[in-house]
Amino acid sequence: MLKALPLVGLALVLTACGGTSVQRMDEGSVKDVSGRWNDTDSRLVAEEMIADSLSRPWYGAAQAKLGKNPTVIVGSVKNQSQEHINTDTFVEDLQRSLINSGKVEFVASKGERGEVREERLDQDTNAEESTRKAHGQETGADFMLSGALNQIVDQEGGKAVVFYQTNLKMLDLKTNKIVWNGQKKLKKFVKRSKAGW
């Protein structure tokens, strides 16, 4: 029994030393650990696609026709890949890029509008009349951006080429015309010690 005590103590020390390690990173830094879609992919794809969209002929034509910057809303972006991708973060990146461009007016999403409408109903009952916000004063969008994320994985053993294709379309809400169709492709070569795909 006494001979086993040093071994137990050594095991406890080794277990304590093998704990979790955390290193803080700058949010803009790039660290691709798994080869899957990540925050950097989301941000860069959103920025590039919005910059491309706003440089195309539809934008100048809409500005001339409306006499002002067009009003845009982001609709759904579907995840058609094999991975679990939180498209909400990608939609937020798209919205941020659109708003920060200064080239479009932007309206809230369907879910956000529902919350604002509930607040206006509450104001009808509880807010002082001079501070109440009237119903029926919302700005309607001129265009809707929507799309899908797709993926193809070519895998053999512990190696894989992971291909992502993001397709976005800008739709004229009055006519249903597609005024812009954008596409961004990403390709990653991933090597893993074990075939865990």
N, C-alpha and C positions, 0 to 999 in steps of 0.2 A: 504493500500500500504506500509506504514512504517513497519507494522508487518511482511510483506513478505521479506523485505530486509535481515534480519539476516538469514533466511532460504536459500536465494539465495547465500549469502556469504558462508554459511556452505557447500552448494552443490559444489561451486567452489573450496573450499579447499579440499574437499573429492575427487573431480575429479582430481585435481593436484597431490594428494598423490597416486592415483591409476595408475600412469603412468608405462611405461615399465622399467624393471630393467634388467641390463646386467652384467654378471659376467664373467670375462676372465678366461679361463681354460687352463691348460697345454695340448698340442695337444695329448699327450700320455695317458691322463686320460680317464677313462671309465665312461660314464654317459649315461645310457639307459633310455630315457624319454618316448618314444612311444612304444617300443617293436619291432619296425620295423628294417629292415636291416640298419646298420649305419657304420660310418667310422671305428669304432673298429672292427666290424665284417669283413669288407673288408680287413683291414690290417692283422688281425690274420689269416684269412682263406688263404690269399695269402702267408703269411710267412710259415704256416704249410704245405700247399700243395706243394710249391716249394721245401722246405726242404725234403719232402717225395719223390718227383719226382727225385731229384738229388742223393738220397741215393739208388735208385733202379738199377737193373742190366743193363738196357738200357744205362745208363750213362757211366759205365766202358767199355761196349762193343763198344760204339760210340767213346770214347777216343782212344781205342786200334786200331779200324779200321781206324780212320781219322789221328791218330798220333798227335792229338792236341785236345784242348777243342772243343766240338761241337758248331756250330753257331745256335742260336735259334731266332725265331720271334714269337711274340704273335699275333694270328689271332683274330677272333671275339669271344666274350663271350656274349651269348644271355641271355636276361632277360625273363625267362618263368614263372616268379612269378606273383602274383596278384598286387604287389606293383610297384610303379614307382621307379626303382633302376637305378641310373646313372652308367652303367657298365664301363664307361670311367675311373672312379676313381679306380675301381677294376682292370682293365687292367693295369693302371699305377702302382698299388701296386704289381701286378705280375711281371711287367718289373723291378721294383726296386729290388724286391727280387732276381730275376734271375741275374741281373747285379751285385748286391752287394755280391752275393755268390762267385764271382771270379771263378766259375767253368764252365761258358759258355761265348762264344762270343755272342754279341747281335747285331742284325740289326734293323734298323728303320722300322716302320710300313708302310703300303701302302701309307697312307696320308702323312706321314713325308717324304717318299722317293720322292713323287711328288713335294714337296716344294724344296727339295735339287736339283732335276733335273732341275727345273725352274731356280734356282740360277746358276747352271752350264751353262745353255743356256745363261743367262745374262752375265756370265763371258766370254763366247766366243766372245761377242761383246765389252764388256767394260773393262775387266781386262787386265793388262799387261801380256804378253805371258808367262813369267817365273812363274807367280803366278796362272795361269789358272789351273783348275782341269779337267782332261780329262774325257770324257764319256767312258762307258764300263769298269770301274774299280771297280764296286761295288762288295761287298762280298755277295754271295748267302747264304741263310740259309740252314742248314742241316735238321732242325726240326721245326715244328710249334706247338705251344700250343694253344688250343682252347677249348671251352666248353659252359656250360650253368648254370644259377642259377634257381632253382626250389623252389616252396613253397607250403606247405599244411597248411591250417588254420582250426583248430577244435574249433568252437566258440559256446558258449551258454551264452546268456545274456551278462553280462559285463566281462566274463572270456573267455580266449582263449589260446590255445596252438598253437604257430606259429613255424612251422618246416621248416627249410631251408636246401636244399641239393645242394651243388656245385659239379658239375662233370667237370673234366678237362681231356683232352687227349693230349698226345704228339705224333705227327705223323711224320714219316720219309718221307721227301718231295720227296725223290727219288723213294721209293717203295710204298708209301701210307700205310705202315704198322703202326698200333697203337703199339708204343713201351712202353707206360705207360698210365694207366687209373686210375686216382685218384678221390677220393670222400671225401668230408668233410660235416658233418652234424652239424647243430645248432638247438637247441630247446629252445624256450622261453615261459614261462608262464606269461601271461599278464592279469592284473585285471584293469578294468576301472569302474569309478563310473557310467557312462552311456554307454549303448550299442551303440558305434559309429563305428562299423566295416564296 
